[in-house]
Amino acid sequence: MSPATTLTQGEVGKHVPALSSALRPRPEDELREWGGLPLVRGKRVLDIGCGDGRLSLGVAPFAAKVDGIDPDVEAINSAKRNAREGGVRNVRFAAGAAQHLPYRDAAFDVVIMSWTL
């Protein structure tokens, strides 16, 4: 087994400070570059490496539901707080790594990954 497949959640990924979200494009501008609202409208969306939820929360008003996953527990806590403060109810955030997604096959219509290494 390669080292990449044996990493635990705590050994992968670390969130860039929340201020970095302010330096990134607005979700609607970024989405436009990928094809616009039809990409997410009425769909089940997974945001891998969601960080503090910037993009997840930006597409939520158009999507049926959005799940965001990130290995950084602090970032997920920020994302949950941002969703709660924004009154966004169709978004769920979970700590986890892209290498070990906890979702069943075909659970999503669209998978997005932005500003994620």
Residue pairs with C-beta under 8 A, 6 or more apart in sequence:
4 99
5 99
7 97
7 99
9 71
9 95
9 96
9 97
9 100
10 71
12 71
12 97
12 99
13 49
13 70
13 71
13 72
13 97
14 71
14 72
15 51
15 52
15 70
15 72
15 74
15 75
15 78
16 51
18 52
18 78
20 51
21 51
21 52
21 54
24 30
24 54
24 114
24 115
25 33
26 58
27 54
27 55
27 57
27 58
27 59
28 58
30 55
30 58
30 114
31 37
31 39
31 40
31 58
31 59
34 112
37 62
39 110
40 59
40 62
40 63
40 110
40 112
41 62
41 63
42 62
42 63
42 64
43 63
43 64
43 108
43 109
43 110
44 63
44 64
44 65
44 66
44 67
44 107
44 108
44 109
44 110
45 56
45 59
45 63
45 65
45 66
45 67
45 108
45 109
45 110
45 111
45 112
46 66
46 67
46 68
46 69
46 101
46 103
46 107
46 108
46 110
46 111
46 112
47 55
47 56
47 59
47 66
47 67
47 68
47 69
47 111
47 112
47 113
47 114
48 69
48 98
48 101
48 111
48 112
48 113
48 116
49 69
49 70
49 98
49 113
49 114
49 115
49 116
49 117
50 56
50 68
50 69
50 70
50 75
50 76
50 79
50 93
51 70
51 72
51 75
51 78
51 79
51 115
51 116
52 75
52 78
52 79
52 82
53 68
53 78
53 79
53 80
53 82
53 83
53 91
53 93
55 112
55 114
56 66
56 67
56 68
56 79
56 91
56 93
57 66
57 79
57 82
57 83
57 86
57 88
57 91
59 66
59 112
60 66
60 83
60 88
60 90
60 91
61 88
63 90
64 90
65 90
65 91
65 92
66 90
66 91
66 92
67 91
67 92
67 93
67 94
67 103
67 108
68 76
68 79
68 91
68 92
68 93
68 94
69 93
69 94
69 95
69 96
69 97
69 98
69 101
69 102
70 76
70 79
70 93
70 95
70 96
71 95
71 96
71 97
72 95
73 95
76 93
76 94
76 95
79 93
80 93
83 89
83 91
83 93
94 102
96 102
98 113
98 116
